[in-house]
Amino acid sequence: MTGRVKRKLRAERLDALPASEQDVVCPLCERFIPPSQRDAHHLVPKSKGGRQTTYLHRICHRQIHAWLSEAELARAYNTVEDLLAHPGIASFVAWVKTKPVDFYERTYKSQRLRSR
């Protein structure tokens, strides 16, 4: 299943969560995450053996993967604190904190990753 149907089913599962699990705050931008904008991020990518996940805003999650490769995530940026220490991620977080919680804009891969 892909696309619209998968997102709808995921949103329905999130809506069925108890109220305590619905009030999730993004650890990067520290804003409330609406269920429709919630993505689970593996701190260490699954391809590198990671299992632990954390919920992030969809825009924050996509920005992480636009800036960093899976190898970099596994090696040096496997905690929220390490991610916030990255200059590109830090400037993005400072910018996105001023946006509404349901804000979304298309994310582009960094030039460094596109040239590989």
N, C-alpha and C positions, 0 to 999 in steps of 0.2 A: 504494500500500500504506500502510495506516495502522494504528495501534494495536498490539495484542499481536504480530501477525505481524512487523511492521516492527522492533519492539524485539528480538524473538528473532533475526532475521536479523542485526541490528546486533551483538548480543551474540556471535553465532557468529563474525562477522568479527573482532571484538576478541579473542576467545579464540584465533584462529588467528595472532595477532601474535607475533613473537618475544618472549622473556622480557624483553628490555631495553625494549620498547615497552609491555609489560603493567604494569610498575611505574611508573605515572604518579602524580605528586603534584599536587594542586590548587594553583595558584599563589596563590589567595586564602586558603584556610584551612590550607594546608600539610599536608594529610592525604592518605594513599594513597587513590586512587580505584579502587574495584572496577570491573571492566568493565561490570557491569550498571548502575552509577550514573554513567557517563562521558558527558558531553555536550561537543560541540565548540562553542565560542563564537567568533563573529566579533567581533574587537575593534572594528572599524568595521563596522556592519551591512551586509549584502550590498546592501540597497536604497540605501545611500549610497556604494556602490562598494568596499566592503571585501572583502578576500580572505584576509587572515591570520587563522588560527584558533588557539585554544589549548584544551586539555581542561580542563574544570571539573567538580566534583561537580554532579549534576543539581540539588540543592537550592540550591547557590551560583548556578548559571546562572539558575534561575528567579527567584531573589531579585533579581538584577541587573535583569532585565526587569520585575519588579514595581515597582522603585524608579525606573527611568530610562527615558525614551522613546528611540526610535532616534536622533532628532536630538541629544539630549543625549549619547548614547553616541558618536556620530560627532564631535561638536564638542569635548567636554570630557573624556570618560571613555574614551579609546581605548587606554589602557595599563592593565596590572594595578596599577601604582603609583597612577594617577589614580583607579581604582575604589576602592582601599583608602583613599584620601583622602576619599571621600564619607562623611559622618557616619553615614548609615543603613546603608550597606554595612559600614563599620567595626564598628558595634555588632553587626550580624548575624554577621560573621566571628568576633568575640570570643565570641559565644554558641555558634556551631556548632562551634568548635574543641573544645568539651568533650564533643561527641557522638561515638558510634561512627561508623566510616567508612561503614557502610551505612544510617545514619539518614536518614529522609526524613519530611517533614511538609508538608502542603499549604501552598502559598504564595498569598498574596492581594495583589492590586494595591494600591498605595498610594492613599490617599484623593485625593491630588493628581492622579494619573493617571486615576482613575475619574471625576472630575468634568469631564473634558474631553469 
